[in-house]
Amino acid sequence: MNCPECDAPISVPDDAAAGELVACPDCGADYEVARSGGSLELKKAESIGEDWGE
Ligand SMILES: [Zn+2]
């Protein structure tokens, strides 16, 4: 699975639960794991807000 933003590989466990949060190790973007039709996808986590300070 690759980061939609920067295409860096993100390791998402095969048994990750929908709604689980993962962060891109490269650009630091946060994503929420979603399941669609049995496959995993990453949705940008909007609930974090726009705290780009770190
Ligand atoms: Zn990234």
mmCIF file of the protein (N, C-alpha, C, O) and its ligand, coordinates in Angstrom:
data_MODEL
# 
_entry.id   MODEL 
# 
loop_
_entity.id 
_entity.type 
_entity.pdbx_number_of_molecules 
1 polymer     1 
2 non-polymer 1 
# 
_entity_poly.entity_id                      1 
_entity_poly.type                           'polypeptide(L)' 
_entity_poly.nstd_linkage                   no 
_entity_poly.nstd_monomer                   no 
_entity_poly.pdbx_seq_one_letter_code       MNCPECDAPISVPDDAAAGELVACPDCGADYEVARSGGSLELKKAESIGEDWGE 
_entity_poly.pdbx_seq_one_letter_code_can   MNCPECDAPISVPDDAAAGELVACPDCGADYEVARSGGSLELKKAESIGEDWGE 
_entity_poly.pdbx_strand_id                 A 
# 
loop_
_entity_poly_seq.entity_id 
_entity_poly_seq.num 
_entity_poly_seq.mon_id 
_entity_poly_seq.hetero 
1 1  MET n 
1 2  ASN n 
1 3  CYS n 
1 4  PRO n 
1 5  GLU n 
1 6  CYS n 
1 7  ASP n 
1 8  ALA n 
1 9  PRO n 
1 10 ILE n 
1 11 SER n 
1 12 VAL n 
1 13 PRO n 
1 14 ASP n 
1 15 ASP n 
1 16 ALA n 
1 17 ALA n 
1 18 ALA n 
1 19 GLY n 
1 20 GLU n 
1 21 LEU n 
1 22 VAL n 
1 23 ALA n 
1 24 CYS n 
1 25 PRO n 
1 26 ASP n 
1 27 CYS n 
1 28 GLY n 
1 29 ALA n 
1 30 ASP n 
1 31 TYR n 
1 32 GLU n 
1 33 VAL n 
1 34 ALA n 
1 35 ARG n 
1 36 SER n 
1 37 GLY n 
1 38 GLY n 
1 39 SER n 
1 40 LEU n 
1 41 GLU n 
1 42 LEU n 
1 43 LYS n 
1 44 LYS n 
1 45 ALA n 
1 46 GLU n 
1 47 SER n 
1 48 ILE n 
1 49 GLY n 
1 50 GLU n 
1 51 ASP n 
1 52 TRP n 
1 53 GLY n 
1 54 GLU n 
# 
loop_
_struct_asym.id 
_struct_asym.entity_id 
A 1 
B 2 
# 
loop_
_chem_comp.id 
_chem_comp.type 
_chem_comp.mon_nstd_flag 
ALA 'L-peptide linking' y 
ARG 'L-peptide linking' y 
ASN 'L-peptide linking' y 
ASP 'L-peptide linking' y 
CYS 'L-peptide linking' y 
GLU 'L-peptide linking' y 
GLY 'peptide linking'   y 
ILE 'L-peptide linking' y 
LEU 'L-peptide linking' y 
LYS 'L-peptide linking' y 
MET 'L-peptide linking' y 
PRO 'L-peptide linking' y 
SER 'L-peptide linking' y 
TRP 'L-peptide linking' y 
TYR 'L-peptide linking' y 
VAL 'L-peptide linking' y 
ZN  non-polymer         . 
# 
_pdbx_entity_nonpoly.entity_id   2 
_pdbx_entity_nonpoly.name        ? 
_pdbx_entity_nonpoly.comp_id     ZN 
# 
_pdbx_nonpoly_scheme.asym_id         B 
_pdbx_nonpoly_scheme.entity_id       2 
_pdbx_nonpoly_scheme.mon_id          ZN 
_pdbx_nonpoly_scheme.ndb_seq_num     1 
_pdbx_nonpoly_scheme.pdb_seq_num     101 
_pdbx_nonpoly_scheme.auth_seq_num    101 
_pdbx_nonpoly_scheme.pdb_mon_id      ZN 
_pdbx_nonpoly_scheme.auth_mon_id     ZN 
_pdbx_nonpoly_scheme.pdb_strand_id   A 
_pdbx_nonpoly_scheme.pdb_ins_code    . 
# 
loop_
_atom_site.group_PDB 
_atom_site.id 
_atom_site.type_symbol 
_atom_site.label_atom_id 
_atom_site.label_alt_id 
_atom_site.label_comp_id 
_atom_site.label_asym_id 
_atom_site.label_entity_id 
_atom_site.label_seq_id 
_atom_site.pdbx_PDB_ins_code 
_atom_site.Cartn_x 
_atom_site.Cartn_y 
_atom_site.Cartn_z 
_atom_site.occupancy 
_atom_site.B_iso_or_equiv 
_atom_site.pdbx_formal_charge 
_atom_site.auth_seq_id 
_atom_site.auth_comp_id 
_atom_site.auth_asym_id 
_atom_site.auth_atom_id 
_atom_site.pdbx_PDB_model_num 
ATOM   1   N  N  . MET A 1 1  ? 0.846   -1.192 0.000  1.00 0.00 ? 1   MET A N  1 
ATOM   2   C  CA . MET A 1 1  ? 0.000   0.000  0.000  1.00 0.00 ? 1   MET A CA 1 
ATOM   3   C  C  . MET A 1 1  ? 0.881   1.242  0.000  1.00 0.00 ? 1   MET A C  1 
ATOM   4   O  O  . MET A 1 1  ? 1.865   1.305  0.737  1.00 0.00 ? 1   MET A O  1 
ATOM   5   N  N  . ASN A 1 2  ? 0.539   2.216  -0.811 1.00 0.00 ? 2   ASN A N  1 
ATOM   6   C  CA . ASN A 1 2  ? 1.389   3.392  -0.924 1.00 0.00 ? 2   ASN A CA 1 
ATOM   7   C  C  . ASN A 1 2  ? 0.645   4.659  -0.513 1.00 0.00 ? 2   ASN A C  1 
ATOM   8   O  O  . ASN A 1 2  ? -0.573  4.777  -0.645 1.00 0.00 ? 2   ASN A O  1 
ATOM   9   N  N  . CYS A 1 3  ? 1.422   5.575  -0.023 1.00 0.00 ? 3   CYS A N  1 
ATOM   10  C  CA . CYS A 1 3  ? 0.855   6.847  0.406  1.00 0.00 ? 3   CYS A CA 1 
ATOM   11  C  C  . CYS A 1 3  ? 0.260   7.590  -0.790 1.00 0.00 ? 3   CYS A C  1 
ATOM   12  O  O  . CYS A 1 3  ? 0.950   7.802  -1.787 1.00 0.00 ? 3   CYS A O  1 
ATOM   13  N  N  . PRO A 1 4  ? -1.005  7.987  -0.704 1.00 0.00 ? 4   PRO A N  1 
ATOM   14  C  CA . PRO A 1 4  ? -1.605  8.723  -1.812 1.00 0.00 ? 4   PRO A CA 1 
ATOM   15  C  C  . PRO A 1 4  ? -0.936  10.068 -2.057 1.00 0.00 ? 4   PRO A C  1 
ATOM   16  O  O  . PRO A 1 4  ? -1.015  10.614 -3.157 1.00 0.00 ? 4   PRO A O  1 
ATOM   17  N  N  . GLU A 1 5  ? -0.289  10.592 -1.054 1.00 0.00 ? 5   GLU A N  1 
ATOM   18  C  CA . GLU A 1 5  ? 0.332   11.914 -1.183 1.00 0.00 ? 5   GLU A CA 1 
ATOM   19  C  C  . GLU A 1 5  ? 1.704   11.836 -1.844 1.00 0.00 ? 5   GLU A C  1 
ATOM   20  O  O  . GLU A 1 5  ? 1.993   12.558 -2.798 1.00 0.00 ? 5   GLU A O  1 
ATOM   21  N  N  . CYS A 1 6  ? 2.553   10.936 -1.311 1.00 0.00 ? 6   CYS A N  1 
ATOM   22  C  CA . CYS A 1 6  ? 3.944   10.964 -1.748 1.00 0.00 ? 6   CYS A CA 1 
ATOM   23  C  C  . CYS A 1 6  ? 4.397   9.613  -2.308 1.00 0.00 ? 6   CYS A C  1 
ATOM   24  O  O  . CYS A 1 6  ? 5.546   9.462  -2.721 1.00 0.00 ? 6   CYS A O  1 
ATOM   25  N  N  . ASP A 1 7  ? 3.489   8.633  -2.319 1.00 0.00 ? 7   ASP A N  1 
ATOM   26  C  CA . ASP A 1 7  ? 3.773   7.344  -2.927 1.00 0.00 ? 7   ASP A CA 1 
ATOM   27  C  C  . ASP A 1 7  ? 4.788   6.502  -2.152 1.00 0.00 ? 7   ASP A C  1 
ATOM   28  O  O  . ASP A 1 7  ? 5.279   5.497  -2.666 1.00 0.00 ? 7   ASP A O  1 
ATOM   29  N  N  . ALA A 1 8  ? 5.097   6.897  -0.947 1.00 0.00 ? 8   ALA A N  1 
ATOM   30  C  CA . ALA A 1 8  ? 5.973   6.083  -0.112 1.00 0.00 ? 8   ALA A CA 1 
ATOM   31  C  C  . ALA A 1 8  ? 5.203   4.854  0.376  1.00 0.00 ? 8   ALA A C  1 
ATOM   32  O  O  . ALA A 1 8  ? 3.996   4.922  0.609  1.00 0.00 ? 8   ALA A O  1 
ATOM   33  N  N  . PRO A 1 9  ? 5.902   3.741  0.528  1.00 0.00 ? 9   PRO A N  1 
ATOM   34  C  CA . PRO A 1 9  ? 5.221   2.544  1.016  1.00 0.00 ? 9   PRO A CA 1 
ATOM   35  C  C  . PRO A 1 9  ? 4.799   2.686  2.471  1.00 0.00 ? 9   PRO A C  1 
ATOM   36  O  O  . PRO A 1 9  ? 5.593   3.092  3.320  1.00 0.00 ? 9   PRO A O  1 
ATOM   37  N  N  . ILE A 1 10 ? 3.573   2.358  2.748  1.00 0.00 ? 10  ILE A N  1 
ATOM   38  C  CA . ILE A 1 10 ? 3.064   2.348  4.119  1.00 0.00 ? 10  ILE A CA 1 
ATOM   39  C  C  . ILE A 1 10 ? 2.673   0.912  4.435  1.00 0.00 ? 10  ILE A C  1 
ATOM   40  O  O  . ILE A 1 10 ? 1.938   0.276  3.680  1.00 0.00 ? 10  ILE A O  1 
ATOM   41  N  N  . SER A 1 11 ? 3.171   0.413  5.555  1.00 0.00 ? 11  SER A N  1 
ATOM   42  C  CA . SER A 1 11 ? 2.817   -0.952 5.909  1.00 0.00 ? 11  SER A CA 1 
ATOM   43  C  C  . SER A 1 11 ? 1.528   -0.952 6.717  1.00 0.00 ? 11  SER A C  1 
ATOM   44  O  O  . SER A 1 11 ? 1.464   -0.419 7.824  1.00 0.00 ? 11  SER A O  1 
ATOM   45  N  N  . VAL A 1 12 ? 0.525   -1.551 6.144  1.00 0.00 ? 12  VAL A N  1 
ATOM   46  C  CA . VAL A 1 12 ? -0.760  -1.694 6.817  1.00 0.00 ? 12  VAL A CA 1 
ATOM   47  C  C  . VAL A 1 12 ? -0.977  -3.178 7.066  1.00 0.00 ? 12  VAL A C  1 
ATOM   48  O  O  . VAL A 1 12 ? -0.974  -3.969 6.123  1.00 0.00 ? 12  VAL A O  1 
ATOM   49  N  N  . PRO A 1 13 ? -1.162  -3.561 8.302  1.00 0.00 ? 13  PRO A N  1 
ATOM   50  C  CA . PRO A 1 13 ? -1.386  -4.982 8.592  1.00 0.00 ? 13  PRO A CA 1 
ATOM   51  C  C  . PRO A 1 13 ? -2.585  -5.505 7.810  1.00 0.00 ? 13  PRO A C  1 
ATOM   52  O  O  . PRO A 1 13 ? -3.577  -4.806 7.608  1.00 0.00 ? 13  PRO A O  1 
ATOM   53  N  N  . ASP A 1 14 ? -2.463  -6.743 7.381  1.00 0.00 ? 14  ASP A N  1 
ATOM   54  C  CA . ASP A 1 14 ? -3.517  -7.329 6.569  1.00 0.00 ? 14  ASP A CA 1 
ATOM   55  C  C  . ASP A 1 14 ? -4.840  -7.399 7.319  1.00 0.00 ? 14  ASP A C  1 
ATOM   56  O  O  . ASP A 1 14 ? -5.922  -7.384 6.731  1.00 0.00 ? 14  ASP A O  1 
ATOM   57  N  N  . ASP A 1 15 ? -4.709  -7.477 8.656  1.00 0.00 ? 15  ASP A N  1 
ATOM   58  C  CA . ASP A 1 15 ? -5.930  -7.578 9.456  1.00 0.00 ? 15  ASP A CA 1 
ATOM   59  C  C  . ASP A 1 15 ? -6.286  -6.237 10.106 1.00 0.00 ? 15  ASP A C  1 
ATOM   60  O  O  . ASP A 1 15 ? -6.998  -6.185 11.109 1.00 0.00 ? 15  ASP A O  1 
ATOM   61  N  N  . ALA A 1 16 ? -5.779  -5.165 9.516  1.00 0.00 ? 16  ALA A N  1 
ATOM   62  C  CA . ALA A 1 16 ? -6.095  -3.849 10.070 1.00 0.00 ? 16  ALA A CA 1 
ATOM   63  C  C  . ALA A 1 16 ? -7.605  -3.633 10.066 1.00 0.00 ? 16  ALA A C  1 
ATOM   64  O  O  . ALA A 1 16 ? -8.304  -3.989 9.117  1.00 0.00 ? 16  ALA A O  1 
ATOM   65  N  N  . ALA A 1 17 ? -8.075  -3.053 11.131 1.00 0.00 ? 17  ALA A N  1 
ATOM   66  C  CA . ALA A 1 17 ? -9.502  -2.797 11.241 1.00 0.00 ? 17  ALA A CA 1 
ATOM   67  C  C  . ALA A 1 17 ? -9.845  -1.500 10.528 1.00 0.00 ? 17  ALA A C  1 
ATOM   68  O  O  . ALA A 1 17 ? -9.054  -0.557 10.509 1.00 0.00 ? 17  ALA A O  1 
ATOM   69  N  N  . ALA A 1 18 ? -11.028 -1.465 9.946  1.00 0.00 ? 18  ALA A N  1 
ATOM   70  C  CA . ALA A 1 18 ? -11.488 -0.220 9.341  1.00 0.00 ? 18  ALA A CA 1 
ATOM   71  C  C  . ALA A 1 18 ? -11.548 0.853  10.416 1.00 0.00 ? 18  ALA A C  1 
ATOM   72  O  O  . ALA A 1 18 ? -12.031 0.610  11.521 1.00 0.00 ? 18  ALA A O  1 
ATOM   73  N  N  . GLY A 1 19 ? -11.071 2.005  10.095 1.00 0.00 ? 19  GLY A N  1 
ATOM   74  C  CA . GLY A 1 19 ? -11.060 3.089  11.059 1.00 0.00 ? 19  GLY A CA 1 
ATOM   75  C  C  . GLY A 1 19 ? -9.737  3.233  11.775 1.00 0.00 ? 19  GLY A C  1 
ATOM   76  O  O  . GLY A 1 19 ? -9.504  4.222  12.470 1.00 0.00 ? 19  GLY A O  1 
ATOM   77  N  N  . GLU A 1 20 ? -8.865  2.246  11.608 1.00 0.00 ? 20  GLU A N  1 
ATOM   78  C  CA . GLU A 1 20 ? -7.545  2.321  12.213 1.00 0.00 ? 20  GLU A CA 1 
ATOM   79  C  C  . GLU A 1 20 ? -6.736  3.428  11.531 1.00 0.00 ? 20  GLU A C  1 
ATOM   80  O  O  . GLU A 1 20 ? -6.845  3.653  10.326 1.00 0.00 ? 20  GLU A O  1 
ATOM   81  N  N  . LEU A 1 21 ? -5.934  4.100  12.328 1.00 0.00 ? 21  LEU A N  1 
ATOM   82  C  CA . LEU A 1 21 ? -5.164  5.204  11.769 1.00 0.00 ? 21  LEU A CA 1 
ATOM   83  C  C  . LEU A 1 21 ? -3.734  4.771  11.501 1.00 0.00 ? 21  LEU A C  1 
ATOM   84  O  O  . LEU A 1 21 ? -3.101  4.122  12.334 1.00 0.00 ? 21  LEU A O  1 
ATOM   85  N  N  . VAL A 1 22 ? -3.243  5.131  10.350 1.00 0.00 ? 22  VAL A N  1 
ATOM   86  C  CA . VAL A 1 22 ? -1.842  4.886  10.026 1.00 0.00 ? 22  VAL A CA 1 
ATOM   87  C  C  . VAL A 1 22 ? -1.227  6.211  9.577  1.00 0.00 ? 22  VAL A C  1 
ATOM   88  O  O  . VAL A 1 22 ? -1.911  7.084  9.042  1.00 0.00 ? 22  VAL A O  1 
ATOM   89  N  N  . ALA A 1 23 ? 0.054   6.338  9.803  1.00 0.00 ? 23  ALA A N  1 
ATOM   90  C  CA . ALA A 1 23 ? 0.732   7.562  9.380  1.00 0.00 ? 23  ALA A CA 1 
ATOM   91  C  C  . ALA A 1 23 ? 1.804   7.208  8.366  1.00 0.00 ? 23  ALA A C  1 
ATOM   92  O  O  . ALA A 1 23 ? 2.496   6.200  8.508  1.00 0.00 ? 23  ALA A O  1 
ATOM   93  N  N  . CYS A 1 24 ? 1.937   8.028  7.359  1.00 0.00 ? 24  CYS A N  1 
ATOM   94  C  CA . CYS A 1 24 ? 2.987   7.829  6.379  1.00 0.00 ? 24  CYS A CA 1 
ATOM   95  C  C  . CYS A 1 24 ? 4.336   8.150  7.023  1.00 0.00 ? 24  CYS A C  1 
ATOM   96  O  O  . CYS A 1 24 ? 4.506   9.235  7.578  1.00 0.00 ? 24  CYS A O  1 
ATOM   97  N  N  . PRO A 1 25 ? 5.286   7.236  6.959  1.00 0.00 ? 25  PRO A N  1 
ATOM   98  C  CA . PRO A 1 25 ? 6.583   7.482  7.573  1.00 0.00 ? 25  PRO A CA 1 
ATOM   99  C  C  . PRO A 1 25 ? 7.377   8.547  6.834  1.00 0.00 ? 25  PRO A C  1 
ATOM   100 O  O  . PRO A 1 25 ? 8.343   9.091  7.368  1.00 0.00 ? 25  PRO A O  1 
ATOM   101 N  N  . ASP A 1 26 ? 6.983   8.834  5.642  1.00 0.00 ? 26  ASP A N  1 
ATOM   102 C  CA . ASP A 1 26 ? 7.743   9.751  4.809  1.00 0.00 ? 26  ASP A CA 1 
ATOM   103 C  C  . ASP A 1 26 ? 7.249   11.187 4.935  1.00 0.00 ? 26  ASP A C  1 
ATOM   104 O  O  . ASP A 1 26 ? 8.022   12.077 5.291  1.00 0.00 ? 26  ASP A O  1 
ATOM   105 N  N  . CYS A 1 27 ? 5.977   11.421 4.650  1.00 0.00 ? 27  CYS A N  1 
ATOM   106 C  CA . CYS A 1 27 ? 5.472   12.788 4.682  1.00 0.00 ? 27  CYS A CA 1 
ATOM   107 C  C  . CYS A 1 27 ? 4.662   13.068 5.943  1.00 0.00 ? 27  CYS A C  1 
ATOM   108 O  O  . CYS A 1 27 ? 4.292   14.212 6.211  1.00 0.00 ? 27  CYS A O  1 
ATOM   109 N  N  . GLY A 1 28 ? 4.386   12.014 6.718  1.00 0.00 ? 28  GLY A N  1 
ATOM   110 C  CA . GLY A 1 28 ? 3.718   12.225 7.995  1.00 0.00 ? 28  GLY A CA 1 
ATOM   111 C  C  . GLY A 1 28 ? 2.214   12.383 7.909  1.00 0.00 ? 28  GLY A C  1 
ATOM   112 O  O  . GLY A 1 28 ? 1.557   12.670 8.910  1.00 0.00 ? 28  GLY A O  1 
ATOM   113 N  N  . ALA A 1 29 ? 1.661   12.197 6.714  1.00 0.00 ? 29  ALA A N  1 
ATOM   114 C  CA . ALA A 1 29 ? 0.215   12.328 6.573  1.00 0.00 ? 29  ALA A CA 1 
ATOM   115 C  C  . ALA A 1 29 ? -0.488  11.195 7.315  1.00 0.00 ? 29  ALA A C  1 
ATOM   116 O  O  . ALA A 1 29 ? -0.002  10.065 7.360  1.00 0.00 ? 29  ALA A O  1 
ATOM   117 N  N  . ASP A 1 30 ? -1.626  11.518 7.887  1.00 0.00 ? 30  ASP A N  1 
ATOM   118 C  CA . ASP A 1 30 ? -2.396  10.514 8.610  1.00 0.00 ? 30  ASP A CA 1 
ATOM   119 C  C  . ASP A 1 30 ? -3.519  9.995  7.732  1.00 0.00 ? 30  ASP A C  1 
ATOM   120 O  O  . ASP A 1 30 ? -4.206  10.753 7.047  1.00 0.00 ? 30  ASP A O  1 
ATOM   121 N  N  . TYR A 1 31 ? -3.685  8.682  7.772  1.00 0.00 ? 31  TYR A N  1 
ATOM   122 C  CA . TYR A 1 31 ? -4.731  8.065  6.974  1.00 0.00 ? 31  TYR A CA 1 
ATOM   123 C  C  . TYR A 1 31 ? -5.544  7.115  7.827  1.00 0.00 ? 31  TYR A C  1 
ATOM   124 O  O  . TYR A 1 31 ? -5.063  6.526  8.795  1.00 0.00 ? 31  TYR A O  1 
ATOM   125 N  N  . GLU A 1 32 ? -6.784  6.994  7.430  1.00 0.00 ? 32  GLU A N  1 
ATOM   126 C  CA . GLU A 1 32 ? -7.678  6.072  8.092  1.00 0.00 ? 32  GLU A CA 1 
ATOM   127 C  C  . GLU A 1 32 ? -7.870  4.881  7.164  1.00 0.00 ? 32  GLU A C  1 
ATOM   128 O  O  . GLU A 1 32 ? -8.121  5.032  5.969  1.00 0.00 ? 32  GLU A O  1 
ATOM   129 N  N  . VAL A 1 33 ? -7.744  3.700  7.745  1.00 0.00 ? 33  VAL A N  1 
ATOM   130 C  CA . VAL A 1 33 ? -7.927  2.489  6.953  1.00 0.00 ? 33  VAL A CA 1 
ATOM   131 C  C  . VAL A 1 33 ? -9.411  2.291  6.683  1.00 0.00 ? 33  VAL A C  1 
ATOM   132 O  O  . VAL A 1 33 ? -10.235 2.338  7.596  1.00 0.00 ? 33  VAL A O  1 
ATOM   133 N  N  . ALA A 1 34 ? -9.734  2.070  5.426  1.00 0.00 ? 34  ALA A N  1 
ATOM   134 C  CA . ALA A 1 34 ? -11.112 1.790  5.067  1.00 0.00 ? 34  ALA A CA 1 
ATOM   135 C  C  . ALA A 1 34 ? -11.138 0.494  4.279  1.00 0.00 ? 34  ALA A C  1 
ATOM   136 O  O  . ALA A 1 34 ? -10.173 0.156  3.594  1.00 0.00 ? 34  ALA A O  1 
ATOM   137 N  N  . ARG A 1 35 ? -12.230 -0.223 4.376  1.00 0.00 ? 35  ARG A N  1 
ATOM   138 C  CA . ARG A 1 35 ? -12.372 -1.439 3.594  1.00 0.00 ? 35  ARG A CA 1 
ATOM   139 C  C  . ARG A 1 35 ? -13.433 -1.215 2.540  1.00 0.00 ? 35  ARG A C  1 
ATOM   140 O  O  . ARG A 1 35 ? -14.532 -0.744 2.831  1.00 0.00 ? 35  ARG A O  1 
ATOM   141 N  N  . SER A 1 36 ? -13.096 -1.555 1.330  1.00 0.00 ? 36  SER A N  1 
ATOM   142 C  CA . SER A 1 36 ? -14.111 -1.463 0.295  1.00 0.00 ? 36  SER A CA 1 
ATOM   143 C  C  . SER A 1 36 ? -14.053 -2.719 -0.548 1.00 0.00 ? 36  SER A C  1 
ATOM   144 O  O  . SER A 1 36 ? -13.058 -2.993 -1.219 1.00 0.00 ? 36  SER A O  1 
ATOM   145 N  N  . GLY A 1 37 ? -15.109 -3.458 -0.505 1.00 0.00 ? 37  GLY A N  1 
ATOM   146 C  CA . GLY A 1 37 ? -15.187 -4.681 -1.301 1.00 0.00 ? 37  GLY A CA 1 
ATOM   147 C  C  . GLY A 1 37 ? -14.105 -5.690 -0.959 1.00 0.00 ? 37  GLY A C  1 
ATOM   148 O  O  . GLY A 1 37 ? -13.636 -6.422 -1.831 1.00 0.00 ? 37  GLY A O  1 
ATOM   149 N  N  . GLY A 1 38 ? -13.707 -5.731 0.309  1.00 0.00 ? 38  GLY A N  1 
ATOM   150 C  CA . GLY A 1 38 ? -12.742 -6.731 0.731  1.00 0.00 ? 38  GLY A CA 1 
ATOM   151 C  C  . GLY A 1 38 ? -11.301 -6.296 0.604  1.00 0.00 ? 38  GLY A C  1 
ATOM   152 O  O  . GLY A 1 38 ? -10.402 -6.973 1.103  1.00 0.00 ? 38  GLY A O  1 
ATOM   153 N  N  . SER A 1 39 ? -11.068 -5.179 -0.054 1.00 0.00 ? 39  SER A N  1 
ATOM   154 C  CA . SER A 1 39 ? -9.698  -4.703 -0.137 1.00 0.00 ? 39  SER A CA 1 
ATOM   155 C  C  . SER A 1 39 ? -9.537  -3.450 0.725  1.00 0.00 ? 39  SER A C  1 
ATOM   156 O  O  . SER A 1 39 ? -10.488 -2.713 0.986  1.00 0.00 ? 39  SER A O  1 
ATOM   157 N  N  . LEU A 1 40 ? -8.300  -3.246 1.150  1.00 0.00 ? 40  LEU A N  1 
ATOM   158 C  CA . LEU A 1 40 ? -8.035  -2.104 2.012  1.00 0.00 ? 40  LEU A CA 1 
ATOM   159 C  C  . LEU A 1 40 ? -7.738  -0.869 1.185  1.00 0.00 ? 40  LEU A C  1 
ATOM   160 O  O  . LEU A 1 40 ? -7.136  -0.950 0.114  1.00 0.00 ? 40  LEU A O  1 
ATOM   161 N  N  . GLU A 1 41 ? -8.164  0.266  1.690  1.00 0.00 ? 41  GLU A N  1 
ATOM   162 C  CA . GLU A 1 41 ? -7.723  1.497  1.067  1.00 0.00 ? 41  GLU A CA 1 
ATOM   163 C  C  . GLU A 1 41 ? -7.472  2.533  2.146  1.00 0.00 ? 41  GLU A C  1 
ATOM   164 O  O  . GLU A 1 41 ? -7.903  2.373  3.288  1.00 0.00 ? 41  GLU A O  1 
ATOM   165 N  N  . LEU A 1 42 ? -6.781  3.582  1.782  1.00 0.00 ? 42  LEU A N  1 
ATOM   166 C  CA . LEU A 1 42 ? -6.449  4.631  2.741  1.00 0.00 ? 42  LEU A CA 1 
ATOM   167 C  C  . LEU A 1 42 ? -7.266  5.873  2.442  1.00 0.00 ? 42  LEU A C  1 
ATOM   168 O  O  . LEU A 1 42 ? -7.328  6.356  1.311  1.00 0.00 ? 42  LEU A O  1 
ATOM   169 N  N  . LYS A 1 43 ? -7.878  6.363  3.483  1.00 0.00 ? 43  LYS A N  1 
ATOM   170 C  CA . LYS A 1 43 ? -8.610  7.614  3.369  1.00 0.00 ? 43  LYS A CA 1 
ATOM   171 C  C  . LYS A 1 43 ? -7.865  8.650  4.183  1.00 0.00 ? 43  LYS A C  1 
ATOM   172 O  O  . LYS A 1 43 ? -7.401  8.350  5.283  1.00 0.00 ? 43  LYS A O  1 
ATOM   173 N  N  . LYS A 1 44 ? -7.746  9.824  3.685  1.00 0.00 ? 44  LYS A N  1 
ATOM   174 C  CA . LYS A 1 44 ? -7.089  10.868 4.453  1.00 0.00 ? 44  LYS A CA 1 
ATOM   175 C  C  . LYS A 1 44 ? -7.889  11.120 5.726  1.00 0.00 ? 44  LYS A C  1 
ATOM   176 O  O  . LYS A 1 44 ? -9.108  11.286 5.691  1.00 0.00 ? 44  LYS A O  1 
ATOM   177 N  N  . ALA A 1 45 ? -7.183  11.143 6.843  1.00 0.00 ? 45  ALA A N  1 
ATOM   178 C  CA . ALA A 1 45 ? -7.849  11.377 8.120  1.00 0.00 ? 45  ALA A CA 1 
ATOM   179 C  C  . ALA A 1 45 ? -8.120  12.863 8.265  1.00 0.00 ? 45  ALA A C  1 
ATOM   180 O  O  . ALA A 1 45 ? -7.199  13.660 8.447  1.00 0.00 ? 45  ALA A O  1 
ATOM   181 N  N  . GLU A 1 46 ? -9.383  13.225 8.185  1.00 0.00 ? 46  GLU A N  1 
ATOM   182 C  CA . GLU A 1 46 ? -9.735  14.641 8.211  1.00 0.00 ? 46  GLU A CA 1 
ATOM   183 C  C  . GLU A 1 46 ? -9.878  15.149 9.639  1.00 0.00 ? 46  GLU A C  1 
ATOM   184 O  O  . GLU A 1 46 ? -9.757  16.345 9.902  1.00 0.00 ? 46  GLU A O  1 
ATOM   185 N  N  . SER A 1 47 ? -10.136 14.225 10.552 1.00 0.00 ? 47  SER A N  1 
ATOM   186 C  CA . SER A 1 47 ? -10.482 14.648 11.901 1.00 0.00 ? 47  SER A CA 1 
ATOM   187 C  C  . SER A 1 47 ? -9.305  15.206 12.685 1.00 0.00 ? 47  SER A C  1 
ATOM   188 O  O  . SER A 1 47 ? -9.484  15.833 13.729 1.00 0.00 ? 47  SER A O  1 
ATOM   189 N  N  . ILE A 1 48 ? -8.121  14.979 12.183 1.00 0.00 ? 48  ILE A N  1 
ATOM   190 C  CA . ILE A 1 48 ? -6.936  15.444 12.888 1.00 0.00 ? 48  ILE A CA 1 
ATOM   191 C  C  . ILE A 1 48 ? -6.836  16.965 12.857 1.00 0.00 ? 48  ILE A C  1 
ATOM   192 O  O  . ILE A 1 48 ? -6.236  17.569 13.746 1.00 0.00 ? 48  ILE A O  1 
ATOM   193 N  N  . GLY A 1 49 ? -7.418  17.580 11.843 1.00 0.00 ? 49  GLY A N  1 
ATOM   194 C  CA . GLY A 1 49 ? -7.288  19.017 11.700 1.00 0.00 ? 49  GLY A CA 1 
ATOM   195 C  C  . GLY A 1 49 ? -6.050  19.378 10.933 1.00 0.00 ? 49  GLY A C  1 
ATOM   196 O  O  . GLY A 1 49 ? -5.357  18.507 10.407 1.00 0.00 ? 49  GLY A O  1 
ATOM   197 N  N  . GLU A 1 50 ? -5.768  20.650 10.868 1.00 0.00 ? 50  GLU A N  1 
ATOM   198 C  CA . GLU A 1 50 ? -4.672  21.074 10.024 1.00 0.00 ? 50  GLU A CA 1 
ATOM   199 C  C  . GLU A 1 50 ? -3.476  21.484 10.862 1.00 0.00 ? 50  GLU A C  1 
ATOM   200 O  O  . GLU A 1 50 ? -2.966  22.598 10.743 1.00 0.00 ? 50  GLU A O  1 
ATOM   201 N  N  . ASP A 1 51 ? -3.042  20.574 11.702 1.00 0.00 ? 51  ASP A N  1 
ATOM   202 C  CA . ASP A 1 51 ? -1.891  20.853 12.535 1.00 0.00 ? 51  ASP A CA 1 
ATOM   203 C  C  . ASP A 1 51 ? -0.638  20.339 11.836 1.00 0.00 ? 51  ASP A C  1 
ATOM   204 O  O  . ASP A 1 51 ? -0.200  19.208 12.049 1.00 0.00 ? 51  ASP A O  1 
ATOM   205 N  N  . TRP A 1 52 ? -0.095  21.175 11.023 1.00 0.00 ? 52  TRP A N  1 
ATOM   206 C  CA . TRP A 1 52 ? 1.091   20.753 10.266 1.00 0.00 ? 52  TRP A CA 1 
ATOM   207 C  C  . TRP A 1 52 ? 2.372   21.194 10.970 1.00 0.00 ? 52  TRP A C  1 
ATOM   208 O  O  . TRP A 1 52 ? 3.462   21.145 10.400 1.00 0.00 ? 52  TRP A O  1 
ATOM   209 N  N  . GLY A 1 53 ? 2.216   21.623 12.215 1.00 0.00 ? 53  GLY A N  1 
ATOM   210 C  CA . GLY A 1 53 ? 3.347   22.223 12.904 1.00 0.00 ? 53  GLY A CA 1 
ATOM   211 C  C  . GLY A 1 53 ? 4.451   21.257 13.240 1.00 0.00 ? 53  GLY A C  1 
ATOM   212 O  O  . GLY A 1 53 ? 5.619   21.643 13.280 1.00 0.00 ? 53  GLY A O  1 
ATOM   213 N  N  . GLU A 1 54 ? 4.112   20.023 13.481 1.00 0.00 ? 54  GLU A N  1 
ATOM   214 C  CA . GLU A 1 54 ? 5.138   19.094 13.939 1.00 0.00 ? 54  GLU A CA 1 
ATOM   215 C  C  . GLU A 1 54 ? 6.030   18.625 12.813 1.00 0.00 ? 54  GLU A C  1 
ATOM   216 O  O  . GLU A 1 54 ? 6.946   17.835 13.040 1.00 0.00 ? 54  GLU A O  1 
HETATM 217 ZN ZN . ZN  B 2 .  ? 3.393   10.134 2.351  1.00 0.00 2 101 ZN  A ZN 1 
# 
